[in-house]
Amino acid sequence: QVQLVESGGGLVQSGGSLTLSCAASGSIFRPNVMGWYRQAPGKQRELAATMTSGGTANYADSAKGRFPVSRDNAKNMVFLRMNSVKPEDTAVYYCNMRRTDGLNYWGQGTQVTVSS
């Protein structure tokens, strides 16, 4: 089992910045992929950004150039730096870990609200 705990969400003004953090614990095996997905009200959960344990990043078009993803493998953490946020970035952001054995884990989610 893997436990994922997010932190760093909150209310931010349009154009501002916010950093989300996620700490993983439990049966963590590498290689793996960790990252962030988001779900806005009335919409499906979608990719924001992920990074492999080897450092390869994958971004949704909406996140490219604004939301760099990073990892600290020694601490089993993943981060999402949200820059130049827009009201349409308002969503619950979920941390995710996908292991090579196919198991997929989710955090409880952290709310990000962008005011215009």
ZADO-1210 file (C-alpha; in nm, 4 decimals, padded with zeros to 6 digits):
<atoms>
<atom x="00.0000" y="00.0000" z="00.0000" code="GLN" pos="1"/>
<atom x="00.1009" y="00.3582" z="-00.0659" code="VAL" pos="2"/>
<atom x="-00.0290" y="00.6641" z="00.1140" code="GLN" pos="3"/>
<atom x="-00.0204" y="01.0054" z="-00.0518" code="LEU" pos="4"/>
<atom x="-00.0747" y="01.3270" z="00.1423" code="VAL" pos="5"/>
<atom x="-00.1138" y="01.6588" z="-00.0396" code="GLU" pos="6"/>
<atom x="-00.0627" y="02.0065" z="00.0996" code="SER" pos="7"/>
<atom x="-00.0396" y="02.3619" z="-00.0265" code="GLY" pos="8"/>
<atom x="-00.3821" y="02.4268" z="-00.1750" code="GLY" pos="9"/>
<atom x="-00.5855" y="02.7353" z="-00.0988" code="GLY" pos="10"/>
<atom x="-00.7181" y="03.0605" z="-00.2356" code="LEU" pos="11"/>
<atom x="-00.4984" y="03.2597" z="-00.4739" code="VAL" pos="12"/>
<atom x="-00.5624" y="03.5616" z="-00.6918" code="GLN" pos="13"/>
<atom x="-00.5536" y="03.5405" z="-01.0674" code="SER" pos="14"/>
<atom x="-00.1957" y="03.5828" z="-01.1881" code="GLY" pos="15"/>
<atom x="-00.0532" y="03.4633" z="-00.8585" code="GLY" pos="16"/>
<atom x="00.1445" y="03.1525" z="-00.7651" code="SER" pos="17"/>
<atom x="00.1005" y="02.8506" z="-00.5454" code="LEU" pos="18"/>
<atom x="00.3036" y="02.5366" z="-00.4765" code="THR" pos="19"/>
<atom x="00.1429" y="02.1995" z="-00.4138" code="LEU" pos="20"/>
<atom x="00.3359" y="01.9276" z="-00.2326" code="SER" pos="21"/>
<atom x="00.2705" y="01.5566" z="-00.2029" code="CYS" pos="22"/>
<atom x="00.4466" y="01.3154" z="00.0314" code="ALA" pos="23"/>
<atom x="00.4357" y="00.9428" z="-00.0358" code="ALA" pos="24"/>
<atom x="00.4864" y="00.6684" z="00.2197" code="SER" pos="25"/>
<atom x="00.4489" y="00.2920" z="00.2283" code="GLY" pos="26"/>
<atom x="00.5452" y="00.0397" z="-00.0393" code="SER" pos="27"/>
<atom x="00.7210" y="00.2694" z="-00.2810" code="ILE" pos="28"/>
<atom x="00.9087" y="00.0989" z="-00.5598" code="PHE" pos="29"/>
<atom x="01.1040" y="00.2578" z="-00.8386" code="ARG" pos="30"/>
<atom x="01.0694" y="00.3201" z="-01.1180" code="PRO" pos="31"/>
<atom x="00.7352" y="00.4894" z="-01.0786" code="ASN" pos="32"/>
<atom x="00.5444" y="00.7904" z="-01.2009" code="VAL" pos="33"/>
<atom x="00.4192" y="01.0588" z="-00.9636" code="MET" pos="34"/>
<atom x="00.2248" y="01.3656" z="-01.0448" code="GLY" pos="35"/>
<atom x="-00.0884" y="01.5709" z="-01.0370" code="TRP" pos="36"/>
<atom x="-00.4358" y="01.5469" z="-01.1786" code="TYR" pos="37"/>
<atom x="-00.7201" y="01.7909" z="-01.1298" code="ARG" pos="38"/>
<atom x="-01.0971" y="01.7848" z="-01.1275" code="GLN" pos="39"/>
<atom x="-01.3068" y="02.0958" z="-01.1708" code="ALA" pos="40"/>
<atom x="-01.6731" y="02.1020" z="-01.0669" code="PRO" pos="41"/>
<atom x="-01.8866" y="01.9096" z="-01.3137" code="GLY" pos="42"/>
<atom x="-01.5864" y="01.7880" z="-01.5121" code="LYS" pos="43"/>
<atom x="-01.3836" y="01.4706" z="-01.5345" code="GLN" pos="44"/>
<atom x="-01.0500" y="01.4315" z="-01.3647" code="ARG" pos="45"/>
<atom x="-00.7701" y="01.5288" z="-01.6010" code="GLU" pos="46"/>
<atom x="-00.3940" y="01.5266" z="-01.6152" code="LEU" pos="47"/>
<atom x="-00.2012" y="01.8318" z="-01.5014" code="ALA" pos="48"/>
<atom x="00.1586" y="01.7086" z="-01.4917" code="ALA" pos="49"/>
<atom x="00.3555" y="01.3974" z="-01.4025" code="THR" pos="50"/>
<atom x="00.7194" y="01.3011" z="-01.3679" code="MET" pos="51"/>
<atom x="00.8907" y="00.9646" z="-01.3748" code="THR" pos="52"/>
<atom x="01.1359" y="00.8705" z="-01.1033" code="SER" pos="53"/>
<atom x="01.4017" y="00.9171" z="-01.3728" code="GLY" pos="54"/>
<atom x="01.3015" y="01.2802" z="-01.4204" code="GLY" pos="55"/>
<atom x="01.0952" y="01.2747" z="-01.7412" code="THR" pos="56"/>
<atom x="00.8013" y="01.5145" z="-01.7222" code="ALA" pos="57"/>
<atom x="00.4671" y="01.5000" z="-01.9013" code="ASN" pos="58"/>
<atom x="00.2346" y="01.8003" z="-01.9138" code="TYR" pos="59"/>
<atom x="-00.1187" y="01.8755" z="-02.0154" code="ALA" pos="60"/>
<atom x="-00.1345" y="02.1603" z="-02.2658" code="ASP" pos="61"/>
<atom x="-00.2980" y="02.3776" z="-01.9996" code="SER" pos="62"/>
<atom x="00.0006" y="02.3281" z="-01.7673" code="ALA" pos="63"/>
<atom x="00.2887" y="02.3633" z="-02.0134" code="LYS" pos="64"/>
<atom x="00.5011" y="02.6659" z="-01.9407" code="GLY" pos="65"/>
<atom x="00.3074" y="02.7567" z="-01.6245" code="ARG" pos="66"/>
<atom x="00.3106" y="02.4575" z="-01.3866" code="PHE" pos="67"/>
<atom x="00.6536" y="02.2972" z="-01.3610" code="PRO" pos="68"/>
<atom x="00.6509" y="01.9588" z="-01.1850" code="VAL" pos="69"/>
<atom x="00.9446" y="01.8379" z="-00.9789" code="SER" pos="70"/>
<atom x="01.0389" y="01.5514" z="-00.7509" code="ARG" pos="71"/>
<atom x="01.2593" y="01.4763" z="-00.4538" code="ASP" pos="72"/>
<atom x="01.3115" y="01.1011" z="-00.4783" code="ASN" pos="73"/>
<atom x="01.5069" y="01.0869" z="-00.1523" code="ALA" pos="74"/>
<atom x="01.2031" y="01.2234" z="00.0319" code="LYS" pos="75"/>
<atom x="00.9440" y="01.0540" z="-00.1907" code="ASN" pos="76"/>
<atom x="00.7839" y="01.3852" z="-00.2720" code="MET" pos="77"/>
<atom x="00.6426" y="01.5515" z="-00.5809" code="VAL" pos="78"/>
<atom x="00.5688" y="01.9199" z="-00.6275" code="PHE" pos="79"/>
<atom x="00.3637" y="02.1342" z="-00.8611" code="LEU" pos="80"/>
<atom x="00.4563" y="02.4985" z="-00.8867" code="ARG" pos="81"/>
<atom x="00.1516" y="02.6813" z="-01.0192" code="MET" pos="82"/>
<atom x="00.2463" y="03.0135" z="-01.1808" code="ASN" pos="83"/>
<atom x="00.0267" y="03.2714" z="-01.3508" code="SER" pos="84"/>
<atom x="-00.2863" y="03.0948" z="-01.2308" code="VAL" pos="85"/>
<atom x="-00.6217" y="03.1600" z="-01.3955" code="LYS" pos="86"/>
<atom x="-00.9786" y="03.1200" z="-01.2669" code="PRO" pos="87"/>
<atom x="-01.0117" y="02.8127" z="-01.4905" code="GLU" pos="88"/>
<atom x="-00.7370" y="02.6456" z="-01.2868" code="ASP" pos="89"/>
<atom x="-00.9833" y="02.6228" z="-00.9979" code="THR" pos="90"/>
<atom x="-01.0178" y="02.2537" z="-00.9129" code="ALA" pos="91"/>
<atom x="-00.9389" y="01.9833" z="-00.6631" code="VAL" pos="92"/>
<atom x="-00.5829" y="01.8727" z="-00.7304" code="TYR" pos="93"/>
<atom x="-00.5003" y="01.5076" z="-00.6666" code="TYR" pos="94"/>
<atom x="-00.1596" y="01.3536" z="-00.6188" code="CYS" pos="95"/>
<atom x="-00.1087" y="01.0253" z="-00.8016" code="ASN" pos="96"/>
<atom x="00.1477" y="00.7488" z="-00.8005" code="MET" pos="97"/>
<atom x="00.1512" y="00.4811" z="-01.0667" code="ARG" pos="98"/>
<atom x="00.3792" y="00.1847" z="-01.0051" code="ARG" pos="99"/>
<atom x="00.5231" y="-00.0375" z="-01.2748" code="THR" pos="100"/>
<atom x="00.3253" y="-00.3317" z="-01.1347" code="ASP" pos="101"/>
<atom x="00.0142" y="-00.1486" z="-01.2488" code="GLY" pos="102"/>
<atom x="-00.1112" y="-00.0330" z="-00.9101" code="LEU" pos="103"/>
<atom x="-00.2368" y="00.3225" z="-00.8977" code="ASN" pos="104"/>
<atom x="-00.2722" y="00.5349" z="-00.5838" code="TYR" pos="105"/>
<atom x="-00.4455" y="00.8661" z="-00.5144" code="TRP" pos="106"/>
<atom x="-00.4263" y="01.1271" z="-00.2443" code="GLY" pos="107"/>
<atom x="-00.7329" y="01.2780" z="-00.0843" code="GLN" pos="108"/>
<atom x="-00.7089" y="01.5954" z="-00.2937" code="GLY" pos="109"/>
<atom x="-00.6422" y="01.9594" z="-00.2154" code="THR" pos="110"/>
<atom x="-00.8656" y="02.2456" z="-00.3251" code="GLN" pos="111"/>
<atom x="-00.7193" y="02.5276" z="-00.5328" code="VAL" pos="112"/>
<atom x="-00.9443" y="02.8275" z="-00.5872" code="THR" pos="113"/>
<atom x="-00.8375" y="03.1136" z="-00.8138" code="VAL" pos="114"/>
<atom x="-01.0227" y="03.4407" z="-00.7712" code="SER" pos="115"/>
<atom x="-01.0574" y="03.6807" z="-01.0611" code="SER" pos="116"/>
</atoms>
